[in-house]
Amino acid sequence: MRRDYLVCYDIADPKRLRKVARTVYGFALGGQKSALEAPLDRTELASLTAKLEGLIDPEVDRVHIVPFDGEPLQLGKADFLRYEDGVVLL
């Protein structure tokens, strides 16, 4: 079963930042810069966490993976992308 997560990161080194961004975007539906929404099952969450632990420097970098239930509060005109609607990656 999938659960929605908000993945936020603050990475000190530009090289590590690019690697972390590529990794997170591989799991995420979208978001802005360093805050992304990712619908993950347990296996995907474990995989993402393991990959990120291998990329970051825990002394200076920070990654938060925050679960949220139900519909997030949405303000503005942008449409909320639901995982059930399907995703096309180009």
N, C-alpha and C positions, 0 to 999 in steps of 0.2 A: 504494500500500500504506500502510495506517495504522500508526502507531507511537504508543505511549502516552507521554504527557508529564505531568510534574508542573509546574504553573504556580503560582509563589508570588510574591507582590508585597507591597511595603511602600511606601506612598505617603504623603508628608508632608501634602499639602493635601486636605481633605475633598471639595472639588469634583472634583479630579482623581481621587481615590479612587473616587468614585461612577462616573465615566466608565470608569475602568480595570476596575472590578468588572463593570459591564454588558458591557463588551467581552469579558472573559475568560469570564464565564458564558455568553455566546453560543456559545462553542466547547467548553465543558466539560460533562462528564457529571455531575459533582458534586464534593463535597469539603466543606471547612469553612472558612468565612471567607475568608482570603486564600491558601489552598492548595487547588488544584483539580486533578482528573485530567481530561486532555483527550486523546482519541484523534484524532490529526491526520495527514493526508497532507501531502505536501510543499507543495502549494498552500495548504492551510489554515494550515500553520505559517508560511509566508511572509506570508499575509494577516494573521494574528494579530500577528506581529512588527512588520509595517509599521504597523498600527493603534496598537499600544502605543507604538512609537517616536514617533508623532505626539501622544500624550497625556501622556507622562511628562516630568518635568524631570530629566534625567540627573544633575544636580548634587545632588539631594536624595532622589530616588526610586530604588527598586530593583525589578527584575523578574528572576526566574530561571525559565527554561524548561528543565527537566531531563528528558532522555529516560530511560525505563527499559524493559528488556527482560524478557520472561518474566513470571511472576506476581509481583506485589509481596508482600512479607511482610505478612500480615494478622493482627492480633490483635483479639480481641473477638468479639461476636456479630453485628455488622452484616454483611449480605450484600454481597458484592462485585458491583457492577453491571457486567456485560459489555456491550460495545457491540453484540455480535452478538444479544443478547437484545432489542434494540430500545429505543427511548426515546420516551416520550410527553411532550410539552411542553404545559402548559396556560397 
